[in-house]
Amino acid sequence: MLQVIGSQTSNMPDALPLHGFDEDAAFLEYLLDDVWDILAQGVRVSFAAAHTPTLATVRNGIPTVRTVVLRAVSRNSAMIFIHADRRSGKVQELSVQPACSLHIYDHGRRVQLRIEAHASVHVDDEIADGEWTRLRSQYRAQQRRAAAAGAAQLLPEPGIDDVDGLAEAGRREDFAAIALHVSAIEWQHISSRGAQRARFEIGESPIGFWLDA
């Protein structure tokens, strides 16, 4: 079992930089690589745990959660993209309070991720246009595969990959792209021998440190 450093916060001087030569720091860097791999797999693989994370927002001071679909991930810019109907509750909530978080549990790895982020909502700009083009392209590709196979079950399932039904209806005017600017990630491995927790403060020079389980 890995040695766990005592409970720390991001402003403590003994937090471990991820690019040192310390063996523990190297393992934390490996964990951060694995976190971004989990997220990237969630974009590519529809049955991956990270494909449908839980988004938490705030409505009238009360936390609220819902399932969303992971659309794109950029480690270089520390951004995650999801889509929504611009009239939806999550868009309204994030417009008022951009602070939010994503929750993912990967059963195969027994890893829980809690991702803290600041959201920006895009409706009539290049980001929204690019995400809409990608959504429509994916939808048409699924239609072509279904037609070629003669199998209606391969058509996109409403509420899953076209979570708001916008691509099917072609309703660009109702579409919103939500960019989640990641500020921190908490990683937790859950097992019968006890939990291990690490926190990563995301920035130009990411910092990783162990947390008390």
C-alpha positions as CSV (number, residue, x, y, z in Angstrom):
1,M,0.0,0.0,0.0
2,L,1.3,3.4,-0.9
3,Q,2.6,5.8,1.8
4,V,0.1,8.5,2.3
5,I,1.3,12.0,3.2
6,G,-0.7,13.8,5.9
7,S,-3.7,16.0,5.1
8,Q,-2.6,18.9,3.0
9,T,-4.0,22.0,1.2
10,S,-2.8,23.6,-2.0
11,N,-1.1,26.5,-0.1
12,M,1.1,24.4,2.0
13,P,4.8,24.6,1.1
14,D,5.4,20.8,1.3
15,A,2.9,20.0,-1.4
16,L,4.7,17.9,-4.0
17,P,5.4,19.4,-7.4
18,L,4.6,16.9,-10.2
19,H,7.8,17.2,-12.1
20,G,10.4,16.5,-9.3
21,F,12.6,13.5,-9.0
22,D,10.9,12.2,-5.8
23,E,9.4,8.7,-6.2
24,D,6.2,9.7,-4.6
25,A,5.9,12.8,-6.8
26,A,6.5,10.5,-9.9
27,F,3.6,8.3,-8.8
28,L,1.3,11.2,-8.4
29,E,2.2,12.3,-11.9
30,Y,1.4,8.8,-13.1
31,L,-2.0,9.1,-11.4
32,L,-2.7,12.5,-13.0
33,D,-1.9,10.9,-16.4
34,D,-4.3,8.1,-15.6
35,V,-7.0,10.7,-14.7
36,W,-6.8,12.4,-18.1
37,D,-6.8,8.9,-19.8
38,I,-10.0,8.1,-18.0
39,L,-11.5,11.4,-19.3
40,A,-10.3,10.8,-22.9
41,Q,-11.7,7.3,-22.9
42,G,-15.0,8.8,-21.7
43,V,-15.2,10.9,-24.9
44,R,-14.3,8.0,-27.3
45,V,-16.1,5.0,-25.7
46,S,-19.9,5.2,-25.1
47,F,-19.9,2.5,-22.4
48,A,-16.9,3.9,-20.5
49,A,-17.7,5.1,-17.0
50,A,-16.6,8.7,-17.8
51,H,-18.9,8.9,-20.8
52,T,-21.8,9.9,-18.6
53,P,-20.5,11.8,-15.6
54,T,-22.7,13.6,-13.0
55,L,-22.7,17.4,-13.2
56,A,-23.4,19.3,-10.0
57,T,-24.5,22.9,-10.1
58,V,-26.2,25.3,-7.7
59,R,-29.9,26.4,-8.0
60,N,-31.1,29.0,-5.6
61,G,-28.4,28.1,-3.2
62,I,-29.3,24.4,-3.3
63,P,-27.0,21.8,-5.0
64,T,-28.5,19.9,-7.9
65,V,-27.1,17.1,-10.1
66,R,-27.8,15.4,-13.4
67,T,-26.2,13.1,-15.9
68,V,-24.4,14.7,-18.9
69,V,-22.4,13.3,-21.8
70,L,-18.7,14.0,-22.1
71,R,-18.1,15.5,-25.5
72,A,-14.4,16.6,-25.6
73,V,-11.4,16.9,-23.3
74,S,-8.3,19.0,-23.7
75,R,-5.5,18.4,-21.2
76,N,-3.4,21.2,-22.6
77,S,-6.0,23.8,-21.8
78,A,-7.5,21.8,-18.9
79,M,-11.0,22.0,-20.4
80,I,-13.9,19.6,-20.6
81,F,-16.9,20.1,-23.0
82,I,-20.5,19.1,-22.6
83,H,-23.6,20.0,-24.5
84,A,-27.1,21.3,-23.5
85,D,-30.3,22.9,-24.6
86,R,-29.7,26.6,-24.0
87,R,-33.1,26.8,-22.3
88,S,-32.3,24.0,-19.8
89,G,-31.9,24.4,-16.1
90,K,-28.2,23.7,-16.1
91,V,-27.5,26.5,-18.6
92,Q,-29.5,28.9,-16.5
93,E,-27.8,27.8,-13.3
94,L,-24.2,28.0,-14.7
95,S,-25.0,31.4,-16.1
96,V,-25.7,32.6,-12.6
97,Q,-23.1,30.5,-10.7
98,P,-20.3,29.2,-12.9
99,A,-18.7,27.1,-10.1
100,C,-19.6,23.5,-10.7
101,S,-18.2,20.0,-10.4
102,L,-18.2,16.6,-12.2
103,H,-18.4,13.2,-10.5
104,I,-17.2,10.0,-12.1
105,Y,-16.9,6.5,-10.7
106,D,-14.9,4.0,-12.7
107,H,-16.0,0.6,-11.4
108,G,-13.3,-1.3,-13.2
109,R,-10.5,0.8,-11.7
110,R,-12.4,1.4,-8.4
111,V,-11.5,5.0,-8.9
112,Q,-13.7,8.0,-8.1
113,L,-13.0,11.4,-9.6
114,R,-14.3,14.7,-8.3
115,I,-13.5,17.5,-10.7
116,E,-13.9,21.2,-9.7
117,A,-14.4,23.6,-12.5
118,H,-15.6,27.0,-13.6
119,A,-18.1,26.9,-16.5
120,S,-18.5,29.2,-19.5
121,V,-21.6,28.8,-21.7
122,H,-21.3,29.3,-25.4
123,V,-24.4,29.8,-27.7
124,D,-23.5,32.1,-30.6
125,D,-19.8,31.9,-31.1
126,E,-17.1,29.8,-32.7
127,I,-16.9,27.4,-29.8
128,A,-20.7,26.7,-30.1
129,D,-20.5,26.4,-33.9
130,G,-17.6,23.9,-33.6
131,E,-19.3,21.8,-31.1
132,W,-22.6,21.8,-33.0
133,T,-20.8,20.7,-36.2
134,R,-19.2,17.9,-34.3
135,L,-22.5,16.8,-32.7
136,R,-24.3,16.8,-36.1
137,S,-21.5,14.9,-37.7
138,Q,-21.6,12.2,-35.1
139,Y,-25.3,11.9,-35.4
140,R,-25.2,11.6,-39.2
141,A,-22.4,9.0,-38.9
142,Q,-24.6,6.9,-36.5
143,Q,-27.5,7.2,-39.0
144,R,-25.3,6.0,-41.8
145,R,-24.1,3.0,-39.8
146,A,-27.7,2.1,-38.8
147,A,-28.9,2.4,-42.4
148,A,-26.0,0.2,-43.7
149,A,-26.7,-2.4,-41.1
150,G,-30.4,-2.2,-41.5
151,A,-30.7,-2.0,-37.7
152,A,-32.8,0.7,-36.2
153,Q,-31.4,0.0,-32.7
154,L,-28.2,1.6,-33.8
155,L,-29.8,5.0,-34.2
156,P,-28.9,7.5,-31.5
157,E,-30.8,6.9,-28.3
158,P,-32.6,10.1,-27.1
159,G,-31.3,11.2,-23.7
160,I,-27.9,9.4,-24.1
161,D,-25.7,10.5,-26.9
162,D,-27.9,13.4,-28.1
163,V,-28.9,14.2,-24.5
164,D,-31.3,17.0,-25.5
165,G,-32.4,15.7,-28.8
166,L,-31.0,18.7,-30.6
167,A,-29.0,17.1,-33.3
168,E,-31.9,14.9,-34.4
169,A,-34.2,17.9,-34.7
170,G,-31.4,20.1,-36.2
171,R,-32.2,22.9,-33.6
172,R,-29.0,24.9,-33.7
173,E,-30.9,27.9,-32.2
174,D,-31.5,25.9,-29.0
175,F,-28.0,24.5,-28.7
176,A,-25.4,25.5,-26.1
177,A,-21.8,24.2,-25.6
178,I,-20.6,24.3,-22.0
179,A,-16.8,24.5,-21.4
180,L,-15.7,23.4,-18.0
181,H,-12.4,25.0,-17.0
182,V,-10.9,22.5,-14.6
183,S,-9.3,24.0,-11.5
184,A,-8.8,20.9,-9.4
185,I,-9.2,17.1,-9.5
186,E,-9.6,14.8,-6.5
187,W,-8.7,11.1,-7.2
188,Q,-9.8,8.4,-4.8
189,H,-9.1,4.6,-5.0
190,I,-11.7,2.6,-3.1
191,S,-10.9,-0.9,-1.9
192,S,-11.6,-3.2,1.1
193,R,-8.1,-2.3,2.4
194,G,-9.0,1.3,2.7
195,A,-9.2,4.4,0.5
196,Q,-6.4,6.4,-1.0
197,R,-7.0,10.0,-1.9
198,A,-4.9,12.5,-3.9
199,R,-5.6,16.1,-5.0
200,F,-4.3,17.9,-8.0
201,E,-4.4,21.6,-8.3
202,I,-4.5,22.3,-12.1
203,G,-2.6,25.2,-13.5
204,E,0.5,25.9,-15.6
205,S,2.5,23.9,-13.1
206,P,0.2,21.3,-11.6
207,I,0.6,20.4,-7.9
208,G,-0.3,17.0,-6.5
209,F,-0.5,15.9,-2.9
210,W,-2.0,13.1,-0.8
211,L,-5.1,13.7,1.3
212,D,-6.2,11.9,4.4
213,A,-8.6,9.1,3.4
